[in-house]
Amino acid sequence: MTAPSSAEAPWPVRTVARKVAEWIGRLGEVWVEGQVAQLSRRGVSSTVFLTLRDPAADLSIPVTCARDVVDRPGLELAEGARVVVRARPDYYIARGSFSLRATEIRAVGLGELLARIERIRRLLAAEGLFDAARKRPLPFAPAVVGVITGRDSAAERDVVVTARRRWPAIRFAVHHSLVQGPMAAASVIEGLEKLDRDPAVEVIVIARGGGSVEDLLPFSDEGLVRAIAACRTPVVTAVGHETDTTLVDHVADVRAATPTDAAHRIVPEIGEQRRLVESMRARARQVLAARLEQQERWLESVRSRPALAAPERMLHGRQDDVTQLRDRALRTVTHRIEGAERDLEHARARVAALSPAATLERGYAVVQRADGELVRDPDAVADGERLRVRVAGGRLPVRVDRTSDEEEP
């Protein structure tokens, strides 16, 4: 038993390597599923080297096996093939490397591949990556279209030639990638991320011609599906023939049946658009002409009305009304003035009847002291006091003499 390590008693590298090898060795044999990324048969060597890759995690492990394991009858092993390997994990101490030593290799059949794709599809669907609410509309007439396709492929020609014939002003940013084999998914993801970062690219087309399920397998790669879902730029997929369906078709914003169909979807047809513009212009002219004609008829009908055709007639008709109203107003004012004059005469007569002058005319007199105070009581006047007497004809100065009253019988 090796003593535990510590800062004062560290383990040598060989000890750590040996313990790692022991721990890995205790794992025993395991069954591993993956994709053959590399396959190397070195001359007449009895050992075959291959790399087993996990497309979803972009992780690979080196595998060694005996030649008879690979050359087993019925096993047609090639790069890109899906396999299930029975192997024992091995840690090579001298180089500090991890590998698998295979004792049996089985090819994954078409049924297993389809079942695996279906499991991935259900997983991604449960995460909402295929929801219709995530789909984005394509721009009407994009100036620049990104295209991911194989070099010198028929799919590229179908997209580019058809799109330029439909809309000559279109420009393309083409990224040539692998479209088949174990590295195809990573190559497409690289192009997708590059075009998505380009601000000039308004839509991205992933195009590939038809092929078998195994040939189209990279386009059902989980990593590629997630990369499309993460794109900010709308993505159109045109993979395989119309009957072929891969997982990228579910996550794409638009799924085209063929590369030619993709060209029809990303750009309008210039002749059709011209005809549409001419049709809209003709319709606009018709609507405008009808509206002008309607307004002209309305204007003519308004102009033919008496009020506008001969406005002086309205003045002639109102002249009699004005004369009648003026006469009526004159009569009313005259009547009001005459009534006011009569009221004034009555008031004047009443004032005259009630005035002191009228009383004096009847023979009465007003007696006042020298200071103007009225005399109402004879006892209030002293004998010999001078007074003023006002009669109708004027004023008289008098003096009180009470002796004359006493001499009267």
C-alpha positions in Angstrom: 0.0 0.0 0.0 1.3 3.5 -0.9 1.2 6.0 1.9 -1.2 9.0 1.3 0.4 12.0 -0.4 1.1 15.3 1.3 3.1 18.4 0.7 5.9 16.9 2.7 5.6 13.4 1.1 4.3 13.9 -2.5 3.9 11.0 -4.9 6.2 10.7 -7.9 4.7 11.0 -11.3 5.1 7.3 -12.0 3.1 6.5 -8.8 0.3 8.8 -9.9 0.3 7.3 -13.4 0.3 3.8 -12.0 -2.7 4.6 -9.7 -4.6 6.2 -12.6 -4.0 3.1 -14.6 -5.2 0.9 -11.7 -8.4 3.0 -11.3 -9.2 2.8 -15.0 -8.4 -0.8 -15.1 -11.0 -1.6 -12.5 -13.7 -0.2 -14.8 -13.7 -3.4 -16.8 -15.2 -3.8 -20.2 -17.8 -1.4 -21.4 -20.0 -1.0 -24.5 -19.4 2.4 -26.2 -21.4 3.9 -29.1 -19.8 6.5 -31.4 -18.8 7.4 -34.9 -15.6 6.3 -36.6 -13.6 9.5 -37.3 -10.3 8.0 -38.4 -9.4 4.4 -39.4 -5.8 3.4 -39.9 -4.5 0.0 -41.1 -0.7 0.1 -41.0 0.6 -2.3 -43.6 0.6 -5.9 -42.4 0.5 -4.9 -38.7 -1.9 -7.0 -36.6 -3.1 -3.8 -34.8 -5.7 -1.4 -36.3 -6.0 2.2 -35.0 -9.2 4.1 -35.1 -10.8 7.2 -33.4 -14.3 6.9 -31.9 -16.1 10.3 -31.9 -19.2 11.5 -30.0 -20.8 14.0 -32.5 -23.0 15.6 -29.8 -20.1 16.5 -27.5 -17.3 16.8 -30.2 -15.2 14.4 -28.1 -13.1 11.6 -29.4 -11.2 8.6 -27.9 -8.4 6.6 -29.6 -9.2 2.9 -30.0 -6.9 0.0 -30.8 -8.0 -3.5 -31.8 -6.7 -6.6 -33.5 -7.0 -6.7 -37.2 -9.3 -9.7 -37.1 -11.8 -7.7 -35.1 -12.1 -5.1 -37.9 -12.0 -7.6 -40.7 -14.7 -9.7 -39.2 -17.0 -11.0 -42.0 -20.1 -8.8 -42.5 -18.5 -5.8 -40.9 -17.8 -3.1 -43.4 -16.0 -0.5 -41.3 -15.3 2.9 -42.8 -14.9 6.5 -41.6 -18.2 8.1 -40.7 -19.8 4.7 -39.7 -21.8 4.4 -36.5 -20.6 1.6 -34.4 -20.9 0.0 -31.0 -17.6 -1.1 -29.5 -16.9 -3.6 -26.7 -13.7 -2.4 -25.2 -11.6 -2.2 -22.0 -10.3 1.3 -21.0 -6.6 1.4 -20.9 -4.1 4.0 -19.6 -0.7 3.9 -21.2 1.6 4.9 -18.4 4.7 5.6 -20.5 2.9 8.3 -22.5 0.2 9.3 -20.0 -2.6 8.7 -22.6 -6.0 7.2 -22.4 -7.4 4.8 -25.0 -9.8 1.9 -25.5 -8.8 -1.6 -26.5 -11.6 -3.1 -28.5 -12.5 -6.8 -28.5 -15.7 -6.5 -30.6 -17.1 -4.0 -33.0 -20.7 -4.0 -34.3 -22.0 -1.7 -36.9 -25.1 0.3 -36.0 -27.8 -0.6 -38.5 -30.2 1.8 -40.2 -32.9 1.0 -37.6 -30.6 1.9 -34.8 -29.5 5.2 -36.5 -33.1 6.2 -37.0 -34.0 5.3 -33.4 -31.1 7.4 -32.2 -32.2 10.3 -34.4 -35.7 10.0 -33.0 -34.4 10.1 -29.4 -32.5 13.3 -30.2 -35.5 14.7 -31.9 -37.7 14.1 -28.9 -35.1 15.6 -26.6 -34.7 18.8 -28.6 -38.5 19.1 -29.1 -39.0 18.9 -25.4 -36.6 21.8 -25.0 -38.7 23.9 -27.3 -36.1 24.2 -30.1 -38.7 23.2 -32.8 -41.5 25.5 -31.6 -43.2 27.5 -34.3 -43.0 30.6 -32.1 -39.2 30.6 -32.6 -39.5 30.8 -36.4 -38.4 34.1 -37.9 -39.7 35.5 -41.1 -37.3 35.8 -44.0 -36.4 39.3 -45.4 -38.2 40.3 -48.5 -35.3 40.8 -50.8 -32.0 40.3 -49.0 -28.9 42.1 -50.4 -26.5 39.4 -49.2 -27.3 35.7 -48.7 -25.0 33.3 -46.9 -24.7 29.8 -48.4 -23.1 26.8 -46.7 -22.6 23.9 -49.1 -20.0 21.6 -50.5 -17.3 22.9 -52.9 -18.3 22.8 -56.5 -21.6 21.0 -55.6 -24.8 20.9 -57.6 -26.6 22.3 -54.6 -24.5 25.4 -54.7 -25.2 25.9 -58.4 -28.9 25.4 -57.9 -29.1 28.0 -55.2 -26.8 30.6 -56.8 -27.9 30.3 -60.4 -31.6 30.2 -59.6 -31.5 33.1 -57.1 -29.5 35.3 -59.5 -31.9 34.5 -62.3 -34.8 35.5 -60.1 -33.2 38.6 -58.5 -30.0 39.7 -60.4 -28.9 42.2 -57.7 -28.4 39.5 -55.1 -24.9 38.9 -53.6 -23.7 35.7 -51.9 -21.3 34.9 -49.1 -20.4 31.3 -49.8 -18.7 29.0 -47.2 -17.6 25.7 -48.5 -17.8 23.0 -45.9 -17.8 19.2 -45.6 -21.3 17.9 -46.1 -20.6 14.2 -45.5 -18.5 12.2 -43.1 -17.5 12.4 -39.4 -16.2 16.0 -39.6 -19.1 17.4 -41.7 -21.2 18.6 -38.7 -18.3 20.5 -37.2 -17.5 22.0 -40.6 -21.0 23.2 -41.1 -21.1 24.7 -37.6 -17.9 26.6 -38.3 -19.5 28.1 -41.4 -22.7 28.9 -39.7 -21.0 30.8 -36.9 -18.9 32.7 -39.4 -21.8 33.8 -41.5 -23.9 34.6 -38.4 -21.2 37.1 -37.3 -21.3 38.9 -40.6 -23.6 41.9 -40.3 -24.1 42.0 -44.1 -25.6 38.5 -44.3 -29.4 38.7 -43.9 -30.3 35.0 -44.4 -28.3 31.8 -44.3 -28.9 28.7 -46.6 -27.6 25.3 -45.7 -27.8 23.2 -48.9 -26.8 19.7 -49.8 -28.0 17.3 -52.5 -29.7 14.0 -51.8 -28.1 10.9 -50.3 -28.7 7.9 -48.0 -29.6 8.2 -44.4 -25.9 7.6 -43.5 -24.8 10.4 -45.9 -27.3 12.9 -44.4 -26.5 11.8 -40.8 -24.4 15.0 -40.1 -27.5 17.1 -40.6 -29.2 15.4 -37.7 -26.2 16.1 -35.4 -27.4 17.5 -32.1 -24.6 20.1 -32.0 -25.5 21.4 -35.4 -29.2 21.7 -34.5 -28.3 23.7 -31.3 -26.0 25.9 -33.4 -28.9 26.7 -35.8 -31.2 27.5 -32.9 -28.6 29.9 -31.4 -28.2 31.8 -34.7 -29.5 35.4 -34.9 -29.8 35.3 -38.7 -32.7 33.4 -40.2 -31.7 30.0 -41.5 -33.1 28.1 -44.5 -32.3 24.4 -44.9 -32.3 22.6 -48.2 -30.8 19.2 -47.4 -31.5 16.1 -49.6 -34.5 15.5 -51.7 -38.1 16.5 -50.9 -38.7 13.2 -49.1 -35.6 13.5 -46.9 -36.1 15.0 -43.5 -33.2 15.7 -41.1 -33.3 17.3 -37.7 -32.0 20.6 -39.0 -35.2 20.9 -41.0 -37.2 21.0 -37.7 -35.1 23.8 -36.1 -34.6 26.0 -39.3 -36.8 29.0 -39.8 -37.8 27.7 -43.2 -37.4 24.2 -44.6 -37.0 24.1 -48.4 -37.7 20.8 -50.3 -34.6 21.2 -52.5 -31.8 23.7 -53.1 -33.7 25.1 -56.0 -36.8 25.6 -53.8 -34.5 27.4 -51.3 -33.6 29.9 -54.0 -37.3 30.5 -54.7 -38.0 31.1 -51.0 -35.2 33.5 -50.2 -35.6 36.0 -53.1 -38.6 37.1 -55.1 -38.9 36.8 -58.9 -38.1 40.1 -60.5 -40.5 39.7 -63.4 -43.3 38.8 -61.0 -42.5 41.8 -58.8 -42.5 44.1 -61.8 -45.8 42.8 -62.9 -47.1 43.3 -59.3 -45.8 46.8 -59.2 -47.4 47.6 -62.6 -50.7 46.1 -61.4 -50.6 48.2 -58.2 -49.8 51.3 -60.2 -52.7 50.6 -62.6 -55.0 50.0 -59.6 -53.7 53.2 -58.0 -54.4 55.1 -61.1 -57.9 53.7 -61.4 -58.7 54.5 -57.7 -57.3 58.0 -58.1 -59.2 58.6 -61.4 -62.4 57.3 -59.8 -61.8 59.5 -56.7 -61.2 62.6 -58.9 -64.3 61.9 -61.0 -66.3 61.6 -57.8 -65.0 64.9 -56.5 -65.6 66.6 -59.8 -69.2 65.4 -59.8 -69.6 66.6 -56.2 -68.1 70.0 -57.1 -70.4 70.4 -60.1 -73.4 69.6 -57.9 -72.3 72.1 -55.4 -71.7 74.8 -58.0 -75.1 74.2 -59.5 -76.9 75.1 -56.2 -78.6 78.5 -56.2 -76.5 79.7 -53.3 -73.3 79.4 -55.4 -74.7 79.7 -58.9 -76.5 83.1 -58.2 -75.7 84.2 -54.7 -77.2 87.7 -55.4 -80.7 86.0 -55.4 -80.3 85.3 -51.8 -79.8 89.0 -51.2 -82.8 89.9 -53.3 -84.9 87.6 -51.3 -83.6 88.9 -48.0 -84.2 92.6 -49.0 -87.9 92.5 -48.2 -87.2 90.8 -44.9 -84.7 93.5 -44.0 -87.2 96.2 -44.9 -89.9 94.6 -42.9 -87.6 94.1 -39.9 -86.5 97.7 -40.2 -90.1 99.1 -40.3 -91.0 96.8 -37.4 -88.0 98.0 -35.4 -88.9 101.6 -36.2 -92.5 101.2 -35.1 -91.4 99.4 -32.0 -88.9 102.2 -31.1 -91.5 104.9 -31.9 -94.1 103.2 -29.7 -91.6 102.8 -26.9 -90.6 106.5 -27.1 -94.2 107.7 -27.2 -95.0 105.5 -24.2 -92.0 106.9 -22.4 -93.1 110.4 -23.2 -96.5 109.8 -21.8 -95.0 108.3 -18.7 -92.8 111.3 -18.4 -95.7 113.7 -18.7 -97.7 111.9 -16.1 -94.7 111.9 -13.8 -94.2 115.6 -14.5 -97.8 116.4 -13.7 -97.7 114.4 -10.4 -94.5 116.2 -9.4 -96.1 119.6 -10.3 -99.2 118.7 -8.3 -97.2 117.6 -5.3 -94.6 120.5 -5.5 -94.6 123.4 -2.9 -95.1 125.9 -5.7 -98.5 124.4 -6.5 -99.5 124.6 -2.8 -98.5 128.3 -2.8 -100.7 128.9 -5.9 -103.6 127.8 -3.9 -103.0 130.6 -1.4 -100.8 129.0 1.1 -97.6 130.6 2.4 -94.3 129.4 3.8 -92.9 131.2 6.9 -89.2 131.0 7.5 -86.8 132.5 10.1 -83.9 134.6 9.0 -81.7 131.5 9.0 -84.1 129.7 6.7 -85.7 127.4 9.3 -89.4 126.8 8.7 -91.8 128.0 11.4 -94.4 125.4 12.3 -95.4 126.6 15.8 -96.4 130.2 16.6 -95.1 129.8 20.1 -91.6 129.1 18.8 -91.5 132.7 17.4 -90.6 135.6 19.7 -92.4 138.9 19.6 -90.7 141.4 17.2 -88.7 138.6 15.4 -88.3 139.2 11.7 -89.5 136.5 9.4 -89.7 135.8 5.7 -92.9 134.8 4.1 -93.0 133.1 0.8 -96.2 133.3 -1.3 -96.9 132.4 -4.8 -95.9 135.8 -6.1 -92.7 136.1 -4.2 -91.2 136.7 -0.8 -92.2 139.2 2.0 -90.3 140.4 5.0 -92.5 140.6 8.1 -92.1 141.2 11.8 -94.0 139.5 14.6 -96.3 141.9 16.5 -98.5 140.1 18.9 -100.2 143.4 20.2 -102.2 143.7 17.1 -103.8 140.3 17.8 -104.6 141.3 21.3 -106.4 144.5 20.1 -108.8 142.6 17.9 -112.2 142.1 19.4 
